[in-house]
Amino acid sequence: MFNASYRVAVNIEWTSKCNALCSMCPRDLIERPQLMLADTWHSILQRLQSKEIFRVVLAGYGEATTHPRFFDFIDALRAHPVRFDMVSNGHLLDEDKLRHLDGAIDLLIVSFSSIDPQIYSRVHVNLDQARVMANLQTAQRVLKHTRLAISLTPMPECLDSLPDTIAWLQAQGINTLTMSPTLYNRGGTLTEHELASEKLRQMIQRYGLRSQEFDFIPSAGDIAKQWCANRFKCVPRNVDLFIAASGDYLYCYNDVAHKHPIGHVAHDSVRDILARREAMAHIPSLCDGCNMRERYGAAELLRGGINYLRSRAGASP
């Protein structure tokens, strides 16, 4: 019998539209970008239960701050018991938005590639670096209850300028700096970019960054329950549930094209969807080219677990 007693993270996409054309994001696979409707957002909030979900990340494949009902959507989540975080490219994070989300969002994560203007313009295409940097300074000044973090882009062209980028951020008082130890191959769409996780982990350790993989571990017990409950041993798939702007639950967050819905928030609970997904095999067109499949074997889980415990014993996130 399926056991859905473990908790998961939920990635929610207010919009699949974006004001950027970032080089690492295969947005061209999204055929019909759309905005989430208010009724869908309220249905989602009713589905989110703290006993099943330890963290909600407002992200997806669009930019949440572009949603025309941004302020209303923030207000709707204020009284909810589940923790909400938000990922943004920072371009539209003006003082009004920052003050409005302060306290409603637990952790605001801004993606930032490089202090070098040329590198930034090649990676964060269509964004104004100076405007983003000014918004980061404003955020550091006005946020009193929401924590500010930076997601440093692990693209090869960003790494040479990484020390200078870190130095500028720390000079602004921004010290929660994170990086993923894996350059996600988004279901096979970034095959030209190969960067070993071991090298990225070394850089994370060298510069005292926080590994983003730890942000999806609610507890060692939850990971153990997840591992035992799922026959398909893909930890990234199994610990994260993606809800698209349409209200569809997707099979995996690496389904960039949104072609594999497995239910809808109007009809299906999170528990129903976890049970349904557990009964499904891998999807060859989505999984076979993905570098996250079988990413965490026994040795990798042990190594990650040790690093996780060290991070918990060291500094708070």
Summary of the structure (lengths in Angstrom):
residues: 317
radius of gyration: 18.6
end to end distance: 35.6
largest distance: 54.4
contacts: 1007
relative contact order: 0.15
helix: 39%
strand: 15%
